[in-house]
Amino acid sequence: MHVHRTVLTLLAALAATLAPLPALACTLTLTGSGDLGMTLGNNTQLGSQLGNGSAATLTTLLPLVGGITIDVGAPTLVQQPAGYSFGTSTVEVAYTAGVLNLVPIKTQSYTTGATSFPTGLLGAVTFSMVLQNRVTNTAGFPAGHYRTRTVVTCHP
């Protein structure tokens, strides 16, 4: 009976060690924040794929057990200079996601809305995303600083 109780105690301790949220959770790490650029002669679009713009990149180490779902929020324009006209602007996000950018899992063309997808992967695998944002405005862009935001979250 003593051995049985010890085994149960060890199993309970093992379960308590393996079951905490970190074994199931994911943490996204921003590895590049991205920049908006503009094509010379085109004052109606800013984007990370234009001019001297660059993509935002992030990675996560997938949990040991259970796959995760990635949620990509609708992009927003969070900084613009005085005099900017919002009436005709559209903010969009596009992305590719995969294992070390080698094995594609999801490719999303430019969209204004939120999206979500399961990774379908298990185990300690490094997952990465490359996000592109763009803003289109037929009224153009007055000189100044512009910043977009796209919130990406992950969960079991």
Residue pairs with C-beta under 8 A, 6 or more apart in sequence:
22 63
23 63
23 64
23 65
24 63
24 65
24 66
24 156
25 63
25 155
25 156
26 60
26 61
26 62
26 63
26 68
26 154
26 155
26 156
27 60
27 61
27 154
28 58
28 59
28 60
28 152
28 153
28 154
29 58
29 59
29 60
30 56
30 57
30 58
31 57
31 58
31 59
31 128
32 54
32 55
32 56
32 57
33 56
34 48
34 53
34 54
34 55
34 56
34 57
34 131
34 132
34 133
35 48
35 52
35 53
35 54
36 46
36 47
36 48
36 50
36 53
36 133
36 134
36 135
36 146
36 147
36 148
37 46
37 47
37 48
37 49
37 50
37 51
37 52
37 53
37 54
38 45
38 46
38 47
38 50
38 51
38 53
38 141
39 45
39 50
39 51
40 51
42 50
43 140
43 141
44 136
44 137
44 138
44 140
44 141
45 134
45 135
45 136
45 137
46 53
46 134
46 135
46 141
46 146
47 53
47 132
47 133
47 134
47 135
48 54
48 55
48 56
48 131
48 132
48 133
48 134
49 55
49 132
49 134
50 134
55 130
55 131
55 132
56 130
56 131
56 132
56 133
56 150
57 128
57 129
57 130
57 131
58 128
58 129
58 131
58 152
59 126
59 127
59 128
59 129
60 68
60 126
60 127
60 128
60 154
61 124
61 125
61 126
61 127
62 68
62 119
62 121
62 122
62 123
62 124
62 125
62 126
62 127
63 156
64 122
64 123
64 124
65 122
66 122
66 156
67 118
67 119
67 120
67 121
67 122
67 156
68 118
68 119
68 121
68 154
68 155
68 156
69 116
69 117
69 118
69 119
69 154
69 155
69 156
70 97
70 106
70 116
70 117
70 118
70 119
70 129
70 152
70 153
70 154
71 114
71 115
71 116
71 152
71 153
71 154
71 155
72 93
72 95
72 108
72 114
72 115
72 116
72 131
72 150
72 151
72 152
73 114
73 150
73 151
73 152
73 153
74 91
74 93
74 112
74 113
74 114
74 150
75 91
75 92
75 93
75 112
75 133
75 148
75 149
75 150
76 91
76 148
76 149
76 150
77 86
77 89
77 91
77 135
77 146
77 147
77 148
78 147
78 148
78 149
79 145
79 146
79 147
80 144
80 145
80 146
80 147
81 142
81 143
81 144
81 145
81 146
82 142
82 144
83 142
84 141
84 142
84 144
85 137
85 139
87 139
88 137
88 138
88 139
89 135
89 136
89 137
89 139
90 112
90 135
90 136
90 137
91 112
91 133
91 134
91 135
91 148
92 110
92 111
92 112
92 133
92 134
92 135
92 136
93 108
93 110
93 111
93 131
93 132
93 133
93 150
94 108
94 109
94 110
94 111
94 131
94 132
94 134
95 106
95 107
95 108
95 129
95 130
95 131
95 132
96 104
96 106
96 107
96 108
96 129
96 130
97 104
97 105
97 106
97 107
97 117
97 119
97 127
97 128
97 129
97 130
98 104
98 105
98 106
98 127
98 128
99 105
99 121
99 125
99 126
99 127
99 128
100 126
100 128
101 128
101 130
105 117
105 119
105 120
105 121
105 127
106 117
108 115
110 132
110 134
119 127
121 127
129 152
131 150
131 152
133 148
133 150
135 141
135 146
135 148
